[in-house]
């Protein structure tokens, strides 16, 4: 069964997703991995800043703000009823 992957920044506020792929390379990729964004990591989209960017996400019990440019390079599978 092929699940639809979406960029993390398109995950609705209050929604959950599982990390499936990182598109970024180099230092940006290393930073994402250091933050715990590895395959099957559960991510919750918490809230947007007043300007809409960055967005706060809960990752492994920690709240992290990512700009849309960074979050667009993290592909997640949206989770229902989590």
N, C-alpha and C positions, 0 to 999 in steps of 0.2 A: 504494500500500500504506500503510494507516494504522497507524502504530506507537503502542503504548500509552505514554503519558507518565505518569511518577510523580514525586512530590515528592522532591527530593534527599535529605531526611532518611530516606526509606524505602529508599534504595539499600543493598543488603546490604554489610557490611564486606568489603573485598576486591573489590567490584564496580566496574565502570566504567559511566559514562554520558556522553551528549553533551547539553549544554545545548540546549534547544529553545525555552524561553520563560521570561521573568521576569514574575511577577505583581505584585511590589512596585512602589511608586510613590515619588516624591519623593526625599528624601535616601537612603533605604534602597536604592532602585533605582540611584542614582548610585554608591553604595558598591559594590554588586555589580558594576556595569560597570567601576569602577575596579580591582576585584580581578581582572578579566579574564573574568568570567562573561558572555560574549557567545555568540551562537548558534554551535553546532558546537564549542564548547570541550569538550575531554575532561576528565572529572573522575573521580578514583578515591577511593572511600571507604576511608580507612585504618584508623581505630580510634575507639572511643568512650571518653570519659572514664569513670572508675570509677562516676560517678553516671548515666552514659548520655547526658549532655548537657553540653557540646557534643560534636560529632563532628569529627574531623580529616579534611580532604580534601586531595588533591594537585591543584592547579590550575596549569597552565602552569609546572610545575617547582617550585612553592612550596607548602608545607604551610600550610593555613589552617583554623582552627577556627571552625565556625559553629554557633550554637544552632539547635535544631529549629525555633523560630519563624521564623528567617531562612531556613533551608534549605527550609522547607515552601513558600516562595514562589518556588522555582527548580524548574521542571519539566524533567526529563531523560528521555531515551530510553535505557533500559538496553541495554548492549552485551554481546554474548556472545563469549567467547573472545578478549578483547583483552589 
